[in-house]
């Protein structure tokens, strides 16, 4: 059943505890340029929809950050993931288009020559040009691939301090807004989280699952590659089985 409409993306629904007719969700409006073309999404905000009255209320928004995966705890605290906002598609200026048109022949020639240059190096070990703007020092192609993979892996799994972070950077923060309005950061490098019935919080950085107890104590309860979502299950005898992990593709439910 579709309960929201409009030029926006409404995702990650969550029933408000104790209010069967209210749904909490994340919402981002579609951004348009002067010509009316879609250029991206606005920052995600957190909103509540009353299904009986059709009234929509904005709980929290930030012009510089996306607010994702909202959940309300039993004590009224609002938990969510906060990350820096970036416009996915930026409009191109008129002068940039003129520059691309003027440089197109040169770029095409350059790309064609580099293709021939790489082909020659693969079979002879020597470049076509030894001087001029097309000249390059011979490089070990296999070593370049290894270096590239190492750089990308380091970006994904390590922060600026060199410590292992997970699949998302430290700027992805698990936050809690208390009933008095204060916002605190509970954890960093958070890809997914869920609430337990006793007030604990399960969250994942993509490489491991952690648990925050109601008293704020943190423990690692599981490790696995490519954990994209965690779901808290009913209490069980073993703490390590209180989380369900998803290692395959996951698409948030749309409203």
JOLINMO-V661893 format. One record per pair of residues at least 12 apart in sequence whose ideal C-beta (glycine too) atoms are under 10 Angstrom apart, sorted by the first residue. I is the first residue (numbers start at 1). J is the second residue. If there is no record, write none. Layout:
i: {I:I}
j: {J:J}
This chain:
i: {1:1:2:2:3:3:3:3:3:3:4:4:4:4:4:4:4:4:4:5:6:6:6:6:7:7:7:7:7:8:8:8:8:8:8:8:8:8:8:9:9:9:9:9:9:9:9:9:9:9:10:10:10:10:10:10:10:10:10:10:10:10:11:11:11:11:11:11:11:11:11:11:11:11:12:12:12:12:12:12:12:12:12:12:12:12:12:12:12:12:13:13:13:13:13:13:13:13:14:14:14:14:14:14:14:14:14:15:15:16:16:16:16:16:16:17:17:17:17:17:17:17:18:18:18:19:19:19:19:20:20:21:21:21:21:21:22:22:22:22:22:22:22:22:22:23:23:23:23:23:23:23:24:24:24:24:24:24:24:24:24:24:24:25:25:25:25:25:25:25:25:25:25:25:25:25:26:26:26:26:26:26:26:26:26:26:26:26:26:27:27:27:27:27:27:27:27:27:27:27:27:27:27:28:28:28:28:28:28:28:28:28:28:29:29:29:29:29:30:31:31:31:31:31:31:32:33:33:33:33:34:35:37:37:38:38:39:39:39:39:39:39:40:40:40:40:40:40:41:41:41:41:41:41:42:42:42:42:42:43:43:43:43:43:43:43:43:43:43:43:43:44:44:44:44:44:44:44:44:44:44:44:44:44:45:45:45:45:45:45:45:45:45:45:46:46:46:46:46:46:46:46:46:46:46:46:46:46:47:47:47:47:47:48:48:49:59:59:59:59:60:60:60:60:60:60:60:62:62:62:62:63:64:64:65:65:65:65:65:65:65:65:66:66:66:66:66:66:66:66:67:67:67:67:67:67:67:68:68:68:68:68:68:68:68:69:69:69:69:69:69:69:69:69:70:71:71:71:71:71:72:72:73:73:73:73:73:73:73:73:74:74:74:74:75:75:75:75:76:76:76:76:77:77:77:77:77:77:77:77:77:78:78:78:78:78:78:79:79:79:79:79:79:79:79:79:79:80:80:80:80:80:80:80:80:81:81:81:81:81:81:81:81:81:81:81:82:82:82:82:82:82:82:82:83:83:83:83:83:83:84:84:84:84:109:110:110:113:113:113:113:114:114:114:114:116:116:116:117:117:117:117:118:118:121:121:121:121:122:125:126:127:155:156:156:156:156:157:157:157:157:158:159:159:159:163:164:164:164:164:165:165:165:165:165:166:166:166:166:166:166:166:166:166:166:167:167:167:167:167:167:167:167:167:167:168:168:168:168:168:168:168:168:169:169:169:170:170:170:170:170:171:171:172:172:172:172:172:172:172:173:173:173:173:173:173:174:174:174:174:174:174:174:174:174:174:174:174:174:175:175:176:176:186:186:186:186:186:187:187:187:187:187:187:188:189:189:189:189:189:190:190:190:190:190:191:191:191:191:191:191:191:191:191:192:192:192:192:192:192:192:192:192:192:192:192:193:193:193:193:193:193:193:194:194:194:194:194:194:194:194:195:196:196:196:196:196:196:196:196:196:196:196:197:197:197:197:197:198:198:198:198:198:199:199:199:199:200:200:200:200:200:200:200:200:201:201:201:201:201:201:202:202:202:202:202:202:202:202:202:202:203:203:203:204:204:204:204:204:204:204:204:204:205:206:206:206:206:206:207:207:207:207:207:208:208:208:208:208:208:208:208:209:209:209:209:209:209:209:209:209:209:209:210:210:210:211:211:211:211:211:211:213:219:221:221:221:221:221:221:222:222:222:222:222:222:224:224:225:226:226:226:226:226:227:227:227:227:228:228:228:228:228:228:229:229:229:229:229:229:229:230:230:230:230:230:231:231:231:231:232}
j: {51:255:254:255:23:25:49:51:54:255:23:25:27:47:49:54:56:254:255:255:27:29:30:56:29:30:31:32:38:27:28:29:30:41:42:44:45:47:255:26:27:28:29:30:41:42:44:252:254:255:23:25:26:27:28:44:47:49:56:253:254:255:25:26:27:28:44:68:69:251:252:253:254:255:24:25:26:27:44:46:68:69:70:71:80:81:252:253:254:255:25:26:49:70:252:253:254:255:26:46:48:69:70:71:72:79:195:71:72:48:49:50:70:71:72:71:72:73:74:75:76:195:72:74:76:48:50:51:72:51:52:49:50:51:52:53:48:49:50:51:52:53:55:57:72:47:48:49:50:51:56:255:46:47:48:49:57:59:70:71:72:78:80:44:45:46:47:48:49:56:69:70:252:253:254:255:44:45:46:47:66:67:68:69:70:80:81:252:255:41:42:43:44:45:46:47:49:56:58:61:67:70:255:40:41:42:43:44:45:66:67:68:85:41:42:43:44:45:42:43:87:88:89:90:91:91:89:90:91:92:91:91:89:91:88:89:87:88:89:90:91:92:86:87:88:89:90:91:66:85:86:87:88:89:61:63:66:85:87:61:62:63:64:65:66:67:83:84:85:86:87:61:62:65:66:67:68:69:70:80:81:82:83:85:58:59:60:61:62:63:65:66:67:70:58:59:60:61:62:67:68:69:70:71:72:78:80:177:59:60:61:67:70:70:72:255:72:78:80:177:78:80:82:175:177:181:183:82:84:85:183:85:84:85:81:82:83:84:85:171:173:175:80:81:82:83:84:85:86:172:80:81:82:83:85:175:177:80:81:82:83:172:190:192:252:81:174:190:191:192:193:194:229:252:177:176:193:194:195:201:177:195:176:178:179:195:196:199:201:214:195:197:198:199:178:179:199:214:177:178:179:180:176:177:178:179:180:182:184:195:199:175:176:177:178:179:183:174:175:176:177:186:193:194:195:201:203:173:174:175:176:177:183:190:193:168:172:173:174:175:187:190:191:192:193:203:171:172:173:174:175:183:185:190:168:169:171:172:173:190:169:171:172:173:134:133:134:128:129:133:134:127:128:134:136:128:129:134:129:134:135:136:136:141:136:138:139:141:141:138:138:139:169:168:169:206:207:189:205:206:207:170:171:188:189:189:189:205:207:208:188:189:205:206:207:188:189:190:191:204:205:206:207:208:227:189:191:204:205:206:207:225:226:227:228:188:189:190:191:192:204:205:206:188:189:205:187:188:189:190:205:188:189:187:188:189:190:191:205:206:185:186:187:188:189:190:186:187:188:189:190:191:192:193:201:203:205:210:212:187:190:201:212:201:203:212:216:218:201:203:205:210:212:218:205:203:204:205:206:207:203:204:205:206:210:203:204:205:206:207:227:228:229:230:204:205:206:209:227:228:229:230:231:245:246:250:209:210:212:229:230:231:232:229:230:231:232:233:242:243:244:232:211:212:213:214:232:233:234:235:239:242:243:232:233:234:235:242:213:214:232:235:242:212:213:214:215:212:213:214:215:217:232:239:242:213:214:216:218:230:232:221:222:230:231:232:233:242:243:244:245:218:230:243:222:224:227:228:229:230:243:245:246:227:224:225:226:227:228:223:224:225:226:227:220:221:222:223:224:225:227:245:221:222:223:224:227:230:240:242:243:244:245:222:230:243:230:232:239:240:242:243:239:239:238:239:240:241:242:243:239:240:241:242:243:245:245:247:247:245:246:247:248:249:243:245:246:247:245:246:247:248:249:250:244:245:246:247:248:250:252:242:243:244:245:246:243:244:245:246:244}
